[in-house]
Amino acid sequence: MNSLNTPSANSVTKPAQPKVALIAEGGGQRGIFTAGVLDAWLEQNYDPFDLFIGTSAGSQNLTSYLARQKGYAKRLIRGLSRNKRFFQLGRGLMGKHIVDLDWYFDKTTEVNRVLDFKTAKTSLGDRELLITATNARDRKAYYLSPTGEGKQWRDLLKASSALPFLYKQGVKLTPWLDTKAANEAHLAAEQSEEDFYLDGGLAAPLPVREAYNRGARKIVVIRTVDAHFQAQSAWVQKLRTFACASGYCPKTLDYLIQHEQAYLDELNFIANPPSDVEIIQIFADEKLHSKLLGSSNNDLRFDHKLGVKAGREYLKSQNARIVDYAHSYAM
């Protein structure tokens, strides 16, 4: 595991009940690294978090983690996301979805692929899960909490993963009572019945600041890029190639510019955090082999193993900190 820990001094005033947050970055098929980290934690029943925020593939990973379905995300990424039905560039020329999220999420209702929302809701309990999505109308980040099971939760996951151009106009969602755009509250009444939502990574690619604003003072972030990556994320490069090759470049570039600025803002927050927060980033200890789309089965299997390794090493580091604290306290 390559883990970047941004330590900070204790501030004079602390929140009455500081939260521990877990953030899962997106990245398409590269999310299989995150799946590996979470599978390692499920092996040890490790779940000390109060707040979960997932973006795109990260929201799917967090859902299967809360559902306690070890190996589920790995199986879907290696199976469904590599299926010819899921990704066909030529469909865009016929006005259809290049990435068929409808088919993908319909598959999660089949007996051998059922996503256990009931268990996820039970294990979540009074804690908070936020799924990021970008409103196509105002292009702001919305943090949406599933309030039910099945279709409602599944639609949020679909919206969070709907990349512009690859999934046409986005996913239509009914107004949600629990919404928050960027750092300012938005009333549900402000949302139109016709609003469509796109990939959360456009406006909230790495929602660390959001976790802090919601009271988290220890924030664990599972990343799907290299440890010192400071430019645009991998899916942006891929999307730009797809869009410009198909004549959608100008409109799509607007989204990409927005994404890049939001990404840089979050990286700056991580590099210069407030004094009362600890931010821990979990990276692979070597370069991931998988891509946004089109990864080989061997590459995905390799990256999942890297994730399991990183997850186990993180647990060791946390156990070591507990032992050190206990020793210091005894002295």
N, C-alpha and C positions, 0 to 999 in steps of 0.2 A: 504494500500500500504506500502510495505517495500522498502524505497528508500534510496540508498546509494549515497551520494553527495560527490564527491572528489573536495573540493574547492581548489583554488590556488590564490596566490598573483598576482597582475597585473605585467606584465613584462614591461621593459622600452620601448621596441619596440613591436608594435602590427601589425598584418596584416592590410592592408588598408581597406579591407572589410571582417572581420571575418565571417565565416559561422556558421550556426546552423545545426547540423547533427542529423539524427535519424537512429539508427542501430537496426535491428531486428535479434536476435539470432535464430538459428534453434532449432530442438528438436522434429521433427516428430509431433505426435498428441499433444504434450505439447505446440505446437504453438497456441493452442486454447486460452491459457492465453493471448498471444500477440494479438490475434483477439479481445479479450474482451477489452483490453486497447485501441486499435484503434477504436473499436465501440463506446466507451465512448467519444473519441475525435471527432468522426464524428457527434455525437449528438450535439456537441457545435461548429461544423465547425472549429475545432482547427487544424491548419496546418501552423506553423511558420517556417518550415524547408527549408533549401537551398540544402541540400544533403541527400540522402537516400541510405543506404547500407543494403541489405538483404542477408542472408545466408540460403539456403535450404528453410524450411517452412517459414522463415522470409521474403524471397523474394516474396513468394506468398501473405503473409499478407500485405506487403507494396504495392503490385500491387492492391489488392482489396481496400486498403485504398485510394490510388490515384484515383481509379475508383469510389470512393464515394459509394461503395456498402456495406452499413452497414448490418452486419449479414451474408454476403456472405461466408467469411472464416469459420465461425462457422458452417454453413450449410454443407459445403463440408467436413470439418473434421469429423463432426458427422455422415454424410451420406456416402460419397464415401470411406473415409479411413477405415471405419468399415465394408465395403462390402466384402464378401468372395472373390470376383473377384480381389480385390486389393492386398491382402496379403495371400499367400499360401506357406508355407515353403516347402512343398513337390514338388513344381514345380522346385526347384533347382536341384533335383535329375534327372530331365528330361532335364536339360540344358536350362531351361526357366527362365525368370525373376521371382524371389520370390515376389518382389514388382512390380506390373504391372503399371508403370507410364504412359505407352502408353494409356492404357484404362482410367486411371484417367484423363489425360489431354484431351483425346478425349471427355470425358463427359462434359468438360467445354465449348464445342462448341454447346451443345444442348440448345434449346430455354429456358428451365427453369433453366439452369445453366450457361448461357453465361457470361463470364468474359468481362467486358466492357473496352477493351483496348483503344477505342477511347476517352472515358472520362478520362481515366488514362493519356493518352498522353496530352490531353488538360490541365488537372489540373497540370501536371508536368511542362508544359511550358518550360521556360529557365532553370529550375532547373535540378539537376542531380540525376538520379537513377542508382545505380550500383548493379548488380546481381553477386554474387561471384560464381566461379566455379574453380575446380582443374583440370588442364590439366593432363591426364593420362600418357602422354609422359614424361613431365619434372617435374610433380608433384608440379608445382608452382601455386600460387593463381592468377587468372585472374579476373579483375573487369570489367564486360561486361555491356554496356549500350544498351538497346533496341532502335533501330532506326526506327522501323516500328510498325505495329500493327499485331494482330492475330498470325499466325504461328511463326514468328521470335521471338516475345516476349515469346510465350508459350514454344518454344524450350529452351530458356535461363532458364526459370523457371524449366523445366524438368531436364536440366543439373545440375542446382544448387542443385537439390534434389536427384540425382542419387547415392545412397550409393553403394560403391563397394561390390561385392558379391550378394547383394540384387537386383541390376539392372545390372548384367553382366558387359560388358566392358565400359558402360557409353553412353553418347549421342554425336553423331557426329555433330559438328558445322562447318559451313563455316568460314573462317578467318574473324575476326572482326577488324575494323579500330581502335576502341576505346578499347584498352586492356592495362592492367598494371599488371605485375606479381610482387608480393611482393612490393618492393619499387623502383624497377627499370623498366624503360620503355622497352617494347618489341615491335619491329616493326611487323606489320601484316605479312610481308613477312616471318618472322621466324616461323609462324604457318603453319603446314602442312595441306593439304586438308584431310588427314586421321586422324587428331587429334580428340580424344574423350575426353569428359569432364565429371567429376564426381562431387559429392557433394562438395559445396564450403566450408563446415565445415572441410574438411580434411586439407586444407592449410590456410584457413581464417575463423576459427571458431568464432572469435569475433573481427571484423576488426576495432577496435577503433583507433589504430595507423594509419591505412590507412586514416580514416576520418581526423585525425589531419594533416597528410601530405598533404591532399587536401585543407587545409585552415580552417577547422572547429575549432572553439575555444569554442563552447559550444556543447557538445556531449551527447545526450540522448540515453541510451541503454536499450532496453526492453529484460530482461533476462528470460530464461525458466528453471532456476535451483534455488536452495535455495540461500539465500542471502550470506552465508559464504561458499559456495561450492568452494573448491580449487583443486579438483581432476579431473579426466576425466569426460566428460559430459555423460549424461545418455545413449545416443544412442551408445556411444562407448562400454559400458558394454554389451548392448544388441547385438550389432553387433559381438563382440568377441564370445559371446555364440553361436550365429547362425553359424558363420564361422567355429569355431573349431569343432563344432558338425558335420559339413558336410565335413571336410577334407580340408578346404581352409585356415586353420589357418596361415601358414607361410606367404603367400602373403598378406593376409588381415592385419596381425599384422604390416607389414611395414607401411601401411597407418595409422594404429592406433597410432603407435609410433610418426609418423610425426604430427598427430593431437594433441596428448598430449603435445608435445613440443611447438607447435604453440599456444595452449590454455594457457599454463603456461606463455609464453612470453607476451601475451596480458594481462593476469591478473597482471603481474608485471608492465606493462605500466600503467594500471589503478590505481594500488596501489601507483605508483611513477610517476605521470604525470608531464609534463613540467609545468613551473610556469604560463604560459599564457593560460591555458585551464581549463574549468570546465567540469567535467564528472559526469553525473547523471545516476545512474542505477535504473531501476524500477523492483522490485521483487514482487512476491505474498507475502502477509503478513502472510500466513501459507503454509504448505507444499502442493505442487500440487499433485493431485491424479492421473493424467494421466501419460502415459508412451510413449515411442517412438512409439510403435505399440501395438495393442491389448487392448486398454483402453475400459472401459464400457461407455455406453451412459451417465450414471449418473456421472461418474468421469469427463467426458468431459464437461458436463453441469455445474458441480461444479467449474471447473477451469475457464470456461468462465466468470462466475459470479465474481470470484476473479479478473479476468482481468478488467472487467468493474469497479469494486470497486477501483482497483489500478489506472486506468485511470482517474476516477473522482477525486480521492484524489490528484493525480499529478496536475490536473488543479487547484484545490483549493490552493495548495502550490504555484503555479505560480502566481495566482491572489493575494495571500497574499504578495508575494515579490514585485509585482507592487505597491500595496497599501503602503507598507513600504517605497519603494523608493520615491514615490510621497510625502509622509509625510516628509521624511528626506529632500527632495529637497525644500519643502515649508518652512521648518524651516531655 
